[in-house]
Amino acid sequence: MRTSPIVLGLALAACGGSPGPKAASPSGGAAAAVTIATVEQTVPAGEDLGEAQVRLPFVTVPGNATASAAINAALGVPNTEAALAAVTALGEVGLDYQVGYNRDGLLDLTIVHETMGAYPDSYADHFLFDVATGKALKAADLLQAAQLPALAAALDQRLQAELTAARQSNPDCVTEDDDPYHGEFTVASLDTIGLSEAGVVFTYDYDFPHVIQACEPAGVFTLTLAELKPYVRPDGALAALAR
């Protein structure tokens, strides 16, 4: 059974954590803004890793327990104290989250994982939810299937320009044996689709080795809703925003 955020917060307080989830204010807008409570706790990070700082979102869609449960399950937010302690069992030393968008029936959330292995590192899991159903949306849910190749090609032009600029700006990152500035934005890459106040955001992970991560381009490509309009599904969740 899924515990409420209040019950989970009291469980954390009992073992030295936060006295309860801290409610984050919705970002505004009239349609189906969700409530996001922050679940915070310091938990053991595993052998020789010390403690891990965990800060995760607990999402409540007002009047829709089914959608709330679906979103929290997709995010991996634990519903018991034991499950919370286990979220960092694989070398993670920190978990945090960022809210990109929370209105118009859409919720954009990113879970950021901090890890410790041979080198400290981080990676992110991104989600865009339809809050009415709790479904995690992909490109095919939002964009016209026939237009996906054209959109991927347009974003690949931006990616190649970013690679060229980064190569020119960071000559020390390129050697005779290794030029890391390669990549391709494909139709599969469109599933990184997200939403911010600036527009629709696509991200590309160049996956540079840790030793040259400072050389890595940003890999963030934002389209305004007007720019994206030709690609949007008329029956999709972005249609009303792209009018």
Stockholm file with secondary structure:
# STOCKHOLM 1.0

chainA/1-243         MRTSPIVLGLALAACGGSPGPKAASPSGGAAAAVTIATVEQTVPAGEDLGEAQVRLPFVTVPGNATASAAINAALGVPNTEAALAAVTALGEVGLDYQVGYNRDGLLDLTIVHETMGAYPDSYADHFLFDVATGKALKAADLLQAAQLPALAAALDQRLQAELTAARQSNPDCVTEDDDPYHGEFTVASLDTIGLSEAGVVFTYDYDFPHVIQACEPAGVFTLTLAELKPYVRPDGALAALAR
#=GR chainA/1-243 SS CCCCHHHHHHHHHHTTSCSSCEEECCCCCSSCCCEEEEEEEEEECSTTSCEEEEEEEEEECTTCHHHHHHHHHHHTCCSSHHHHHHTTTTSEEEEEEEEEEEETTEEEEEEEEEEESSSEEEEEEEEEEETTTTEECCHHHHBCGGGHHHHHHHHHHHHHHHHHHHHHHCGGGCCSSCCCCCCCCCGGGGGGCEEETTEEEEECCCCCCGGGGGGCCCCEEEECHHHHGGGBCTTSTTTTTTC
#=GC SS_cons         CCCCHHHHHHHHHHTTSCSSCEEECCCCCSSCCCEEEEEEEEEECSTTSCEEEEEEEEEECTTCHHHHHHHHHHHTCCSSHHHHHHTTTTSEEEEEEEEEEEETTEEEEEEEEEEESSSEEEEEEEEEEETTTTEECCHHHHBCGGGHHHHHHHHHHHHHHHHHHHHHHCGGGCCSSCCCCCCCCCGGGGGGCEEETTEEEEECCCCCCGGGGGGCCCCEEEECHHHHGGGBCTTSTTTTTTC
//
